[in-house]
Amino acid sequence: MAFSYVVQKGDTVYRIAKRLGVRVQEIAAANPQLGNVDQIVPGQMLTIPQAVPNRYVVQRGDTFYYITKRFDIAPSDLLAANPGLDPQRLQAGRTILLPSGKRTAIVDTTVMYGYVEMMDDISALLQAYPFIGCEVIGESVLRKDIPALRIGTGPKRIHYQASIHANEWITAPLLMKFAEEYAAAYSGGTLLRGRSARKLYENATLWLAPMLNPDGVELVQEGITPQHPYYRELLDMNNGSFDFSKWKANIRGVDLNDQFPARWEAERERRAAAGPGPSDYSGAAPLCEPEAKAIADFTRSKDFSLIVSFHTQGREIYWNYRDLEPFESESIAKRFGQASGYRVVKLTGSDAGCKDWFIQDFRRPGFTVEAGIGVNPLPIGQFPAIYNETVGIMLEGLNV
């Protein structure tokens, strides 16, 4: 028997399906009025088909990981279907719901990927692969944790970051899927795209920060309601439009990749932005936004030998900054280009980016990768192609 459901703030059809134990396709079929299942709004009424409950009684000796493997259920799906379930304290005799739509992968790259999905997937990855480390490097304006994952024990410290621009959110699942594939290969002692995961693990310590601008990503994907703390300011900055799909900045209208103290004044003058808005405003001062400060503090604390910042789009790799880059940067960029098929570009006329600041202050290789091609935000349907291109860069970066 179907029932009615009122869409809440932060809901997506995918999140509703996970929580209620049904499939996205079943919700779409029950609601033919939805022209696009990615576009639902708070207060909207949906018809939810009745899920067929699959239940399991926890047995003595069961672990959360054992149950997910036994029934081929993603850990994040099992947690979503059982609110309040503590994976570390399973009680024998407790009945839990086994959600439908089972899958073996944790990171689902077939749906719009937001902050909620990322945090759920991080919890699931930490449960499935205890050797992964996680550190909160700071908070966003709206007090969302900004996490970074650690994989590996090697002496080289490598950093990949993504989603510093809000409408480039597709870069977050790039890093999350790589983390999952890398962890699975290391755990199983298998090859990762033809390379020994064990050797990569012992060669380098990799830090992944998948979503540096969580407030902005949420804004692009979900829009605003009158209850949003920046409702009036955001509408004014967006010229009265409720379409925030082109928004790059953080929630205060500051472009976080123009926030770094590398000729910041020159970039501010070049951009000539009148004030906060969807893009191009450098802020009142370098590192005045909490997200940018968190990135800078994190970078200073880890002594990275190389960083790669993933953006979209253009299928290009930038490797230089005002001739301050080390000699090997260009050759590394060419290796990245061979691994991905991307064009290697010596960039001019750009300052104040994270890559620029890293090169300037540390004199070590830093790179910006413009993944994919098209108009931002790139559709999730492009993910397989983009991942197959950029995974070569991520693997090559662990071997420099």
Disulfide bonds with the S-S distance in Angstrom:
none
